[in-house]
Amino acid sequence: MDDLLKDEFDAIIVGTGPGGGSVAYQLGKLGWKLLILEKGKGEEVKGTPAQLISMALVPGKSLHFTEQMLGLIHGIAVGGSSLIYYANAFEPPYEMFDTYAIDLRPDVAEVKEELPVAPLSEDLLGPAA
């Protein structure tokens, strides 16, 4: 660990979920030297309810509530919330964003071109799915 602390990095990425993973991917393509930090334990994914609770339903750590009492869950695991949500993807509610003059359509088209969205093959589905 001490040797790692002496290294120099172009960027430090915190989290390996969809956000951190995407940023690391893009910066890695540019040849940046990265340090990626993750809070998760890296344990084997068993897909049990107990494991889900330990990763996603810890009040104040992985389970948060908005003022309207809407529960927000993020996974404390290597892979972040994508480990819990099984890489689900859906298009944003364009009409809602249109109300605020935000047009996400060009961005969604760019993402679809770079990352083809399709159902996962059986060999990529984890035990919880």
Contact map, one row per residue, 1 for C-alpha under 8 A:
111110000000000000000000000000000000000000000000000000000000000000000000000000000000000000000000000000000000000000000000000000000
111111000000000000000000000000000000000000000000000000000000000000000000000000000000000000000000000000000000000000000000000000000
111111100000000000000000000000000000000000000000000000000000000000000000000000000000000000000000000000000000000000000000000000000
111111100000000000000000000000000000000000000000000000000000000000000000000000000000000000000000000000000000000000000000000000000
111111110000000000000000000000000000000000000000000000000000000000000000000000000000000000000000000000000000000000000000000000000
011111110000000000000000000000000000000000000000000000000000000000000000000000000000000000000000000000000000000000000000000000000
001111111000000000000000000000000000000000000000000000000000000000000000000000000000000000000000000000000000000000000000000000000
000011111100000000000000000000000000000000000000000000000000000000000000000000000000000000000000000000000000000000000000000000000
000000111111000000000000000000011110000000000000000000000000000000000000000000000000000000000000000000000000000000000000000000000
000000011111000000000000000000011100000000000000000000000000000000000000000000000000000000000000000000000000000000000000000000000
000000001111100000000000000000011110000000000000000000000000000000000000000000000000000000000000000000000000000000000000000000000
000000001111110000000000000000000111100000000000000000000000000000000000000000000000000000000000000000000000000000000000000000000
000000000011111100010011000000000111100000000000000000000000000000000000000000000000000000000000000000000000000000000000000000000
000000000001111100010000000000000001110000000000000000000000000000000000000000000000000000000000000000000000000000000000000000000
000000000000111110111000000000000001111000000000000000000000000000000000000001110000000000000000000000000000000000000000000000000
000000000000111111111000000000000001110000000000000000000000000000000000000001110000000000000000000000000000000000000000000000000
000000000000001111111000000000000000000000000000000000000000000000000000000001111110000000000000000000000000000000000000000000000
000000000000000111111100000000000000000000000000000000000000000000000000000000111100000000000000000000000000000000000000000000000
000000000000001111111110000000000000000000000000000000000000000000000000000000000000000000000000000000000000000000000000000000000
000000000000111111111111000000000000000000000000000000000000000000000000000000000000000000000000000000000000000000000000000000000
000000000000001111111111100000000000000000000000000000000000000000000000000000000000000000000000000000000000000000000000000000000
000000000000000001111111110000000000000000000000000000000000000000000000000000000000000000000000000000000000000000000000000000000
000000000000100000111111111000000000000000000000000000000000000000000000000000000000000000000000000000000000000000000000000000000
000000000000100000011111111100000101000000000000000000000000000000000000000000000000000000000000000000000000000000000000000000000
000000000000000000001111111110000000000000000000000000000000000000000000000000000000000000000000000000000000000000000000000000000
000000000000000000000111111111000000000000000000000000000000000000000000000000000000000000000000000000000000000000000000000000000
000000000000000000000011111111110100000000000000000000000000000000000000000000000000000000000000000000000000000000000000000000000
000000000000000000000001111111111100000000000000000000000000000000000000000000000000000000000000000000000000000000000000000000000
000000000000000000000000111111110000000000000000000000000000000000000000000000000000000000000000000000000000000000000000000000000
000000000000000000000000011111110000000000000000000000000000000000000000000000000000000000000000000000000000000000000000000000000
000000000000000000000000001111111000000000000000000000000000000000000000000000000000000000000000000000000000000000000000000000000
000000001110000000000000001111111100000000000000000000000000000000000000000000000000000000000000000000000000000000000000000000000
000000001110000000000000000100111110000000000000000000000000000000000000000000000000000000000000000000000000000000000000000000000
000000001111100000000001001100011111000000000000000000000000000000000000000000000000000000000000000000000000000000000000000000000
000000001011100000000000000000001111100000000000000000000000000000000000000000000000000000000000000000000000000000000000000000000
000000000001111100000001000000000111110000000000000000000000000000000000000000000000000000000000000000000000000000000000000000000
000000000001111100000000000000000011111000000000000000000000000000000000000000000000000000000000000000000000000000000000000000000
000000000000011100000000000000000001111100000000000000000000000000000000000011000000000000000000000000000000000000000000000000000
000000000000001000000000000000000000111110000000000000000000000000000000000111000000000000000000000000000000000000000000000000000
000000000000000000000000000000000000011111000000000000000000000000000000000111010000000000000000000000000000000000000000000000000
000000000000000000000000000000000000001111100000000000000000000000000000000011000000000000000000000000000000000000000000000000000
000000000000000000000000000000000000000111110000000000000000000000000000000011000000000000000000000000000000000000000000000000000
000000000000000000000000000000000000000011111000000000000000000000000000000000000000000000000000000000000000000000000000000000000
000000000000000000000000000000000000000001111100000000000000000000000000000000000000000000000000000000000000000000000000000000000
000000000000000000000000000000000000000000111110001000000000000000000000000000000000000000000000000000000000000000000000000001100
000000000000000000000000000000000000000000011111001000000000000000000000000000000000000000000000000000000000000000000000000000110
000000000000000000000000000000000000000000001111101100000000000000000000000000000000000000000000000000000000000000000000000001111
000000000000000000000000000000000000000000000111111100000000000000000000000000000000000000000000000000000000000000000000000000010
000000000000000000000000000000000000000000000011111110000000000000000000000000000000000000000000000000000000000000000000000000000
000000000000000000000000000000000000000000000001111111000000000000000000000000000000000000000000000000000000000000000000000000000
000000000000000000000000000000000000000000001111111111100000000000000000000000000000000000000000000000000000000000000000000000000
000000000000000000000000000000000000000000000011111111111000000000000000000000000001000000000000000000000000000000000000000000000
000000000000000000000000000000000000000000000000111111111100000000000000000000000000000000000000000000000000000000000000000000000
000000000000000000000000000000000000000000000000011111111100000000000000000000000000000000000000000000000000000000000000000000000
000000000000000000000000000000000000000000000000001111111100010000000000001110000000000000000000000000000000000000000000000000000
000000000000000000000000000000000000000000000000000111111100011000000000111100000001000000000000000000000000000000000000000000000
000000000000000000000000000000000000000000000000000111111110011000000000100000000000000000000000000000000000000000000000000000000
000000000000000000000000000000000000000000000000000011111111111000000000000000000000000000000000000000000000000000000000000000000
000000000000000000000000000000000000000000000000000000001111111100000000000000000000000000000000000000000000000000000000000000000
000000000000000000000000000000000000000000000000000000000111111100000000000000000000000000000000000000000000000000000000000000000
000000000000000000000000000000000000000000000000000000000111111100000000000000000000000000000000000000000000000000000000000000000
000000000000000000000000000000000000000000000000000000111111111100000001111100000000000000000000000000000000000000000000000000000
000000000000000000000000000000000000000000000000000000011111111110000011110000000000000000000000000000000000000000000000000000000
000000000000000000000000000000000000000000000000000000000011111111000011100000000000000000000000000000000000000000000000000000000
000000000000000000000000000000000000000000000000000000000000001111111111000000000000000000000000000000000000000000000000000000000
000000000000000000000000000000000000000000000000000000000000000111111111000000000000000000000000000000000000000000000000000000000
000000000000000000000000000000000000000000000000000000000000000011111100000000000000000000000000000000000000000000000000000000000
000000000000000000000000000000000000000000000000000000000000000011111100000000000000000000000000000000000000000000000000000000000
000000000000000000000000000000000000000000000000000000000000000011111110000000000000000000000000000000000000000000000000000000000
000000000000000000000000000000000000000000000000000000000000000011111111000000000000000000000000000000000000000000000000000000000
000000000000000000000000000000000000000000000000000000000000001111001111100000000000000000000000000000000000000000000000000000000
000000000000000000000000000000000000000000000000000000000000011111000111110000000000000000000000000000000000000000000000000000000
000000000000000000000000000000000000000000000000000000011000011100000011111000001000000000000000000000000000000000000000000000000
000000000000000000000000000000000000000000000000000000010000011000000001111100011000000000000000000000000000000000000000000000000
000000000000000000000000000000000000000000000000000000110000010000000000111110011111000000000000000000000000000000000000000000000
000000000000000000000000000000000000001100000000000000110000010000000000011111011000000000000000000000000000000000000000000000000
000000000000000000000000000000000000011111000000000000100000000000000000001111111010000000000000000000000000000000000000000000000
000000000000001110000000000000000000011111000000000000000000000000000000000111110010000000000000000000000000000000000000000000000
000000000000001111000000000000000000000000000000000000000000000000000000000011111110000000000000000000000000000000000000000000000
000000000000001111000000000000000000000100000000000000000000000000000000011111111111000000000000000000000000000000000000000000000
000000000000000011000000000000000000000000000000000000000000000000000000111110111111100000000000000000000000000000000000000000000
000000000000000011000000000000000000000000000000000000000000000000000000001000111111111100000000000000000000000000000000000000000
000000000000000010000000000000000000000000000000000000000000000000000000001011111111111000000000000000000000000000000000000000000
000000000000000000000000000000000000000000000000000100010000000000000000001000011111110000000000000000000000000000000000000000000
000000000000000000000000000000000000000000000000000000000000000000000000000000001111111100000000000000000000000000000000000000000
000000000000000000000000000000000000000000000000000000000000000000000000000000000111111100000000000000000000000000000000000011001
000000000000000000000000000000000000000000000000000000000000000000000000000000000110111110000000000000000000000000000000000000000
000000000000000000000000000000000000000000000000000000000000000000000000000000000100111111000000000000000000000000000000000000000
000000000000000000000000000000000000000000000000000000000000000000000000000000000000001111100000000000000000000000001000000000000
000000000000000000000000000000000000000000000000000000000000000000000000000000000000000111110000000000000000000000000000000000000
000000000000000000000000000000000000000000000000000000000000000000000000000000000000000011111100000000000001000000000000000000000
000000000000000000000000000000000000000000000000000000000000000000000000000000000000000001111100000000010000000000000000000000000
000000000000000000000000000000000000000000000000000000000000000000000000000000000000000000111111100000000000000000000000000000000
000000000000000000000000000000000000000000000000000000000000000000000000000000000000000000111111110000111000000000000000000000000
000000000000000000000000000000000000000000000000000000000000000000000000000000000000000000001111111000000000000000000000000000000
000000000000000000000000000000000000000000000000000000000000000000000000000000000000000000001111111100000000000000000000000000000
000000000000000000000000000000000000000000000000000000000000000000000000000000000000000000001111111111110000000000000000000000000
000000000000000000000000000000000000000000000000000000000000000000000000000000000000000000000111111111100000000000000000000000000
000000000000000000000000000000000000000000000000000000000000000000000000000000000000000000000011111111000000000000000000000000000
000000000000000000000000000000000000000000000000000000000000000000000000000000000000000000000001111111000000000000000000000000000
000000000000000000000000000000000000000000000000000000000000000000000000000000000000000000000000111111100000000000000000000000000
000000000000000000000000000000000000000000000000000000000000000000000000000000000000000000000000111111110000000000000000000000000
000000000000000000000000000000000000000000000000000000000000000000000000000000000000000000000100110011111100000000000000000000000
000000000000000000000000000000000000000000000000000000000000000000000000000000000000000000010100100001111111000000000000000000000
000000000000000000000000000000000000000000000000000000000000000000000000000000000000000000000100000000111111100000000000000000000
000000000000000000000000000000000000000000000000000000000000000000000000000000000000000000000000000000111111110000000000000000000
000000000000000000000000000000000000000000000000000000000000000000000000000000000000000000000000000000011111111000000000000000000
000000000000000000000000000000000000000000000000000000000000000000000000000000000000000000100000000000011111111100000000000000000
000000000000000000000000000000000000000000000000000000000000000000000000000000000000000000000000000000001111111110000000000000000
000000000000000000000000000000000000000000000000000000000000000000000000000000000000000000000000000000000111111111000000000000000
000000000000000000000000000000000000000000000000000000000000000000000000000000000000000000000000000000000011111111110000000000000
000000000000000000000000000000000000000000000000000000000000000000000000000000000000000000000000000000000001111111111000000000000
000000000000000000000000000000000000000000000000000000000000000000000000000000000000000000000000000000000000111111110000000000000
000000000000000000000000000000000000000000000000000000000000000000000000000000000000000000000000000000000000011111110000000000000
000000000000000000000000000000000000000000000000000000000000000000000000000000000000000000000000000000000000001111111000000000000
000000000000000000000000000000000000000000000000000000000000000000000000000000000000000000000000000000000000001111111100000000000
000000000000000000000000000000000000000000000000000000000000000000000000000000000000000010000000000000000000000100111110000000000
000000000000000000000000000000000000000000000000000000000000000000000000000000000000000000000000000000000000000000011111000000000
000000000000000000000000000000000000000000000000000000000000000000000000000000000000000000000000000000000000000000001111100000000
000000000000000000000000000000000000000000000000000000000000000000000000000000000000000000000000000000000000000000000111110110000
000000000000000000000000000000000000000000000000000000000000000000000000000000000000000000000000000000000000000000000011111110000
000000000000000000000000000000000000000000000000000000000000000000000000000000000000000000000000000000000000000000000001111110000
000000000000000000000000000000000000000000000000000000000000000000000000000000000000000000000000000000000000000000000000111110000
000000000000000000000000000000000000000000000000000000000000000000000000000000000000000000000000000000000000000000000001111111000
000000000000000000000000000000000000000000000000000000000000000000000000000000000000010000000000000000000000000000000001111111101
000000000000000000000000000000000000000000001010000000000000000000000000000000000000010000000000000000000000000000000000000111111
000000000000000000000000000000000000000000001110000000000000000000000000000000000000000000000000000000000000000000000000000011111
000000000000000000000000000000000000000000000111000000000000000000000000000000000000000000000000000000000000000000000000000001111
000000000000000000000000000000000000000000000010000000000000000000000000000000000000010000000000000000000000000000000000000011111
